Amino acid sequence: MVRVTEKESNYQDLDKMSVNELLTNMNKEDKTVPLAVEQAIPQLEALVKITVEKMKMGGRLFYIGAGTSGRLGILDASECPPTFGVPFDWVIGLIAGGDTAIRKAVEFAEDDMEQAWKDMEEYDIDKNDVIIGIAASGTTPYVIGGLRRANAEGLVTGCVVCNDRSPIAEEAQYPVEVIVGPEFVTGSTRMKSGTAQKLVLNMLSTSVMIQLGRVKGNKMVDMQLSNIKLVARGVRMVMEETGLDQETASILLERYGNVRKAIESYQSLKS
């Protein structure tokens, strides 16, 4: 059985603090998180590079996790299609306990060493897929078992953990260890650890998508035009890239339904 070691909070008697003291001290702790992420950039760089390499070969990116970590993986995966215009099966988030666990904790789901691989098998795992385990403690059996089986099957594995020298980091070929230290509320990894994982996942998926050509300049030219705000943003992008007026840019965007295609069609006509 994997044992979890929780470090005691740096603060005592939280229940006796004023609201201002609570907020100030939590903010003080949160300020340390980006510095911890900075220390892990070399590890993250290696993970991004191998992920890009595999995805260029047709692979997909899988996140596996439990609780807060699993939800963060699902969040990052779900935001890639609308942001970068990629298919919904390019980045896939899996959580111990299934979709029910997104909103409501499923007891003991994370303790099953076999379930993560079963969940992945439903997606017809390919040799070019990349599996990233997310776990603040670095000890979640669901993630350990998933990475172990993925390794045995010859897949690339990585992880995002917040403890040093954890079992999950030992399983991962490309570990990313963001050591944030004790949580404000002892053991509440939804706090600094969750923040660290969100930052790392933002950096990971955004870097991968840029490397895969899903951003032009600094613009989300492949984003889905799924509401009025995004259509307006798309029109502005077309105007900036082409020099067209708003009405013409709007007509062009409506015709092609995609910022990249609208810009490229206009540029091809000019050349």
Backbone hydrogen bonds, N-H to C=O, Kabsch-Sander energy under -0.5 kcal/mol:
donor,donor_aa,acceptor,acceptor_aa,energy
5,T,3,R,-0.5
6,E,4,V,-0.6
16,K,13,D,-1.7
17,M,14,L,-1.6
22,L,18,S,-2.5
23,L,19,V,-2.7
24,T,20,N,-2.6
25,N,21,E,-2.4
26,M,22,L,-2.4
27,N,23,L,-2.4
28,K,24,T,-2.0
29,E,25,N,-2.0
30,D,26,M,-2.6
31,K,27,N,-1.7
32,T,29,E,-1.6
33,V,30,D,-1.5
36,A,32,T,-1.6
37,V,33,V,-2.3
38,E,34,P,-2.2
39,Q,35,L,-1.3
40,A,36,A,-0.7
40,A,37,V,-1.2
41,I,38,E,-1.3
44,L,40,A,-2.4
45,E,41,I,-3.0
46,A,42,P,-1.6
47,L,43,Q,-1.7
48,V,44,L,-2.7
49,K,45,E,-2.4
50,I,46,A,-1.9
51,T,47,L,-2.0
52,V,48,V,-2.6
53,E,49,K,-2.2
54,K,50,I,-2.3
55,M,51,T,-2.6
56,K,52,V,-2.2
57,M,53,E,-0.6
57,M,54,K,-0.6
58,G,55,M,-1.5
59,G,54,K,-2.5
61,L,90,W,-2.9
62,F,60,R,-0.5
62,F,130,V,-3.2
63,Y,92,I,-2.9
64,I,132,I,-2.4
65,G,94,L,-1.5
66,A,134,I,-0.6
69,S,66,A,-1.0
70,G,66,A,-1.0
71,R,67,G,-2.3
72,L,68,T,-2.4
73,G,69,S,-1.8
74,I,70,G,-2.1
75,L,71,R,-2.5
76,D,72,L,-2.4
77,A,73,G,-2.4
78,S,74,I,-2.7
79,E,75,L,-1.2
80,C,76,D,-0.7
80,C,77,A,-0.9
83,T,79,E,-1.5
84,F,80,C,-3.0
85,G,81,P,-2.0
86,V,80,C,-0.6
90,W,87,P,-1.6
92,I,61,L,-3.0
94,L,63,Y,-2.9
96,A,65,G,-2.1
98,G,95,I,-2.3
101,A,98,G,-1.6
102,I,99,D,-1.5
103,R,99,D,-0.6
103,R,100,T,-1.0
104,K,100,T,-2.1
107,E,105,A,-0.6
109,A,106,V,-1.6
111,D,108,F,-1.4
112,D,109,A,-1.2
113,M,111,D,-0.7
116,A,112,D,-0.5
118,K,114,E,-1.5
119,D,115,Q,-2.7
120,M,116,A,-2.2
121,E,117,W,-2.4
122,E,118,K,-0.9
122,E,119,D,-0.5
123,Y,120,M,-2.2
124,D,121,E,-1.9
129,D,126,D,-1.9
130,V,60,R,-3.1
131,I,156,V,-2.7
132,I,62,F,-3.0
132,I,130,V,-0.5
133,G,131,I,-0.5
133,G,158,G,-2.6
134,I,64,I,-2.8
135,A,133,G,-0.5
135,A,160,V,-2.2
142,Y,110,E,-2.3
143,V,140,T,-0.6
144,I,140,T,-2.6
145,G,141,P,-3.0
146,G,142,Y,-1.5
147,L,143,V,-2.7
148,R,144,I,-2.6
149,R,145,G,-2.2
150,A,146,G,-2.2
151,N,147,L,-2.7
152,A,148,R,-1.9
153,E,149,R,-1.6
154,G,151,N,-1.6
155,L,150,A,-2.6
156,V,129,D,-1.1
158,G,131,I,-2.6
159,C,174,Y,-1.4
160,V,133,G,-2.4
161,V,176,V,-2.5
162,C,135,A,-0.6
162,C,136,A,-1.8
166,S,163,N,-0.6
168,I,138,G,-2.4
170,E,166,S,-1.7
171,E,167,P,-1.4
172,A,168,I,-2.1
173,Q,157,T,-0.6
174,Y,157,T,-1.7
176,V,159,C,-1.5
177,E,175,P,-0.5
178,V,161,V,-3.0
178,V,176,V,-0.6
179,I,177,E,-0.7
180,V,162,C,-0.6
180,V,178,V,-1.1
186,T,184,F,-0.6
188,S,185,V,-2.8
189,T,187,G,-1.7
191,M,188,S,-1.7
194,G,189,T,-1.1
195,T,191,M,-2.4
196,A,192,K,-2.6
197,Q,193,S,-2.6
198,K,194,G,-2.3
199,L,195,T,-2.3
200,V,196,A,-2.5
201,L,197,Q,-2.7
202,N,198,K,-2.4
203,M,199,L,-2.3
204,L,200,V,-2.9
205,S,201,L,-2.5
206,T,202,N,-2.0
207,S,203,M,-2.1
208,V,204,L,-2.4
209,M,205,S,-2.5
210,I,206,T,-2.3
211,Q,207,S,-2.4
212,L,208,V,-1.5
213,G,210,I,-1.7
214,R,209,M,-2.8
216,K,219,K,-1.9
217,G,215,V,-0.5
218,N,216,K,-0.7
219,K,216,K,-2.6
221,V,219,K,-1.7
222,D,214,R,-0.6
223,M,220,M,-1.7
224,Q,82,P,-2.0
226,S,224,Q,-1.8
231,V,227,N,-2.2
232,A,228,I,-2.4
233,R,229,K,-2.0
234,G,230,L,-2.4
235,V,231,V,-2.4
236,R,232,A,-2.0
237,M,233,R,-2.1
238,V,234,G,-2.3
239,M,235,V,-2.5
240,E,236,R,-2.6
241,E,237,M,-2.2
242,T,238,V,-2.0
243,G,239,M,-2.6
249,A,245,D,-2.7
250,S,246,Q,-2.4
251,I,247,E,-2.1
252,L,248,T,-2.4
253,L,249,A,-2.4
254,E,250,S,-2.3
255,R,251,I,-1.9
256,Y,252,L,-1.9
257,G,253,L,-3.0
260,R,221,V,-2.1
262,A,258,N,-2.3
263,I,259,V,-2.4
264,E,260,R,-2.8
265,S,261,K,-2.3
266,Y,262,A,-1.8
267,Q,263,I,-2.6
268,S,264,E,-2.2
269,L,265,S,-1.5
270,K,266,Y,-1.7
271,S,267,Q,-1.6
